Amino acid sequence: MEVDQRIVIPGDVIDVNTESTIVLGPGLRQEGDDVVVIKAGILCHLEAGNRYWIESNQKRYIASTGESVIGTVIAKLGEYFRLDIGTAHSAVLPVLAFEGATKRNRPNLALHSLVYCRVSMANPDMEPELECVNPRTSKADGFGELVNGYVFKCSLGLCRRLLNPNTPILTLLGEHFPFEIAVGMNGRVWVKAEEVQTTILISNAIQNSEYLSAEECKQMVEGLVNKL
């Protein structure tokens, strides 16, 4: 990943080659032939897929198409579930937006269930729409109900860093503890380990790692392992 070390603010025009295919992420919007910044932060560019987005930290999550989120079921209606994903308005999850779901074979999610899903449609004037399938494969690919485990809230910036395959804290924890994790771009992280004590330890370590360097993360994990 390449990071342009200049801070951009809303209204700035990003110099990109619009003749080639580009993918715009959070914080950017296309207006005619120009790519305009709509959120203050640091410009990031990923060569794979020619993707651009703005790296920033904010308190309220704003839904964006294609992002993975963790939601809580707050209502069950005829053709869809209503989920709280931390946005200004609740999101809609159709009952048929699951792998293998039909009108006769519907998922049965209880109230307050945790669901790992993908934002299929996000519009400022409409409620976000969710799905629990990968649109490329039509398979669940990890999406669906999250059973047991523990969920905690953290900053949106930390969630984005946890999704980086090379993030040090998850690599270090994985060397000592077997665990499952689901990271939502909406500031929610779900962790499940074999024991409750281990689950809490991993959750606390992840939250404490937000402002630590790789070496400091290593020292923290080693200290936690020695205390067990």
SULMO-V448748 format. One record per residue. RES is the residue in three letters. PSI is psi in whole degrees, 0 to 359 (none if undefined). OMEGA is omega in whole degrees, -180 to 180 (* if undefined). BURIAL is b if it has 9 or more other C-alpha atoms within 8 Angstrom, else e. Layout:
# SULMO-V448748
RES|PSI|OMEGA|BURIAL, RES|PSI|OMEGA|BURIAL
This chain:
# SULMO-V448748
MET|135|176|e, GLU|136|179|e, VAL|122|176|e, ASP|116|-172|e, GLN|29|173|e, ARG|139|-180|e, ILE|134|179|e, VAL|154|-180|b, ILE|161|-180|b, PRO|133|-179|b, GLY|342|178|e, ASP|145|177|e, VAL|125|-178|e, ILE|132|-179|e, ASP|96|177|e, VAL|159|179|e, ASN|97|-177|e, THR|352|178|e, GLU|331|176|e, SER|164|-178|e, THR|124|178|e, ILE|156|178|b, VAL|123|-179|e, LEU|129|179|b, GLY|197|-179|b, PRO|138|176|e, GLY|356|-179|b, LEU|150|179|b, ARG|143|179|b, GLN|128|176|e, GLU|100|-175|e, GLY|237|178|e, ASP|2|-177|e, ASP|150|173|b, VAL|117|-172|b, VAL|141|178|b, VAL|134|177|b, ILE|3|179|b, LYS|136|-179|b, ALA|143|179|b, GLY|203|-179|b, ILE|131|-179|b, LEU|130|179|b, CYS|148|-179|b, HIS|128|176|b, LEU|119|-176|b, GLU|323|178|e, ALA|110|-178|e, GLY|357|179|e, ASN|60|-176|b, ARG|140|177|b, TYR|142|173|b, TRP|170|-180|b, ILE|123|177|b, GLU|117|-179|b, SER|175|179|e, ASN|127|-179|e, GLN|163|-175|e, LYS|314|-177|e, ARG|135|179|e, TYR|136|175|b, ILE|120|-174|e, ALA|141|178|b, SER|136|-176|b, THR|133|177|b, GLY|350|-178|e, GLU|147|177|b, SER|136|-177|b, VAL|160|174|b, ILE|122|-177|b, GLY|160|177|b, THR|129|180|b, VAL|121|-180|b, ILE|350|179|b, ALA|145|176|e, LYS|118|-180|b, LEU|181|-173|e, GLY|306|-173|e, GLU|1|-179|e, TYR|164|172|b, PHE|151|175|b, ARG|126|-174|b, LEU|146|172|b, ASP|115|179|b, ILE|11|177|b, GLY|2|178|b, THR|175|-179|b, ALA|329|178|e, HIS|152|178|e, SER|160|-178|b, ALA|160|-177|b, VAL|131|177|b, LEU|103|180|b, PRO|146|-179|b, VAL|340|-180|b, LEU|2|-178|b, ALA|36|177|b, PHE|157|178|b, GLU|126|177|b, GLY|7|-178|e, ALA|136|175|b, THR|178|179|e, LYS|333|177|e, ARG|330|-178|e, ASN|87|-177|e, ARG|147|175|b, PRO|144|-179|e, ASN|91|180|e, LEU|129|179|e, ALA|161|175|e, LEU|143|180|b, HIS|10|174|e, SER|150|176|b, LEU|135|-178|b, VAL|131|175|b, TYR|116|-173|b, CYS|178|-177|b, ARG|140|177|b, VAL|112|-179|b, SER|336|179|b, MET|130|178|b, ALA|120|-179|b, ASN|135|-179|e, PRO|335|-176|e, ASP|4|-177|e, MET|162|175|e, GLU|142|177|b, PRO|145|177|b, GLU|138|-175|b, LEU|166|174|b, GLU|155|-180|b, CYS|35|176|b, VAL|153|174|b, ASN|120|-176|b, PRO|339|-179|e, ARG|326|-175|e, THR|346|-175|e, SER|21|177|e, LYS|165|-178|e, ALA|315|179|b, ASP|44|177|e, GLY|343|179|e, PHE|152|179|b, GLY|194|-178|b, GLU|139|176|b, LEU|114|-175|b, VAL|134|-179|e, ASN|210|-179|e, GLY|191|-176|b, TYR|135|180|b, VAL|139|177|e, PHE|160|-179|e, LYS|146|177|e, CYS|180|-178|b, SER|155|179|b, LEU|327|179|b, GLY|319|179|b, LEU|322|178|b, CYS|318|179|b, ARG|323|179|b, ARG|326|180|e, LEU|335|179|b, LEU|350|176|e, ASN|123|-178|e, PRO|338|-177|e, ASN|15|-179|e, THR|130|-171|b, PRO|323|-172|b, ILE|318|-179|b, LEU|324|177|b, THR|317|-179|b, LEU|317|179|b, LEU|324|-180|b, GLY|339|178|b, GLU|341|-175|e, HIS|333|-175|e, PHE|133|170|e, PRO|129|-179|e, PHE|162|174|b, GLU|148|-180|e, ILE|142|173|e, ALA|124|-176|e, VAL|122|176|b, GLY|140|178|b, MET|354|-180|b, ASN|18|174|b, GLY|24|178|b, ARG|137|-178|b, VAL|132|179|b, TRP|131|-178|b, VAL|139|177|b, LYS|123|177|b, ALA|178|-177|b, GLU|326|-179|e, GLU|151|-180|e, VAL|321|-180|e, GLN|318|180|e, THR|321|178|b, THR|314|180|b, ILE|320|179|b, LEU|315|-180|b, ILE|318|-180|b, SER|315|179|b, ASN|321|180|e, ALA|319|180|b, ILE|316|-179|b, GLN|323|-179|e, ASN|346|-175|e, SER|359|-171|b, GLU|319|-176|e, TYR|22|-180|e, LEU|149|175|b, SER|175|-180|e, ALA|319|180|e, GLU|321|178|e, GLU|324|176|e, CYS|320|179|b, LYS|316|179|b, GLN|321|-180|e, MET|314|-180|b, VAL|318|178|b, GLU|321|178|e, GLY|321|179|e, LEU|321|-180|b, VAL|321|-179|e, ASN|335|-180|e, LYS|343|-179|e, LEU|none|*|e
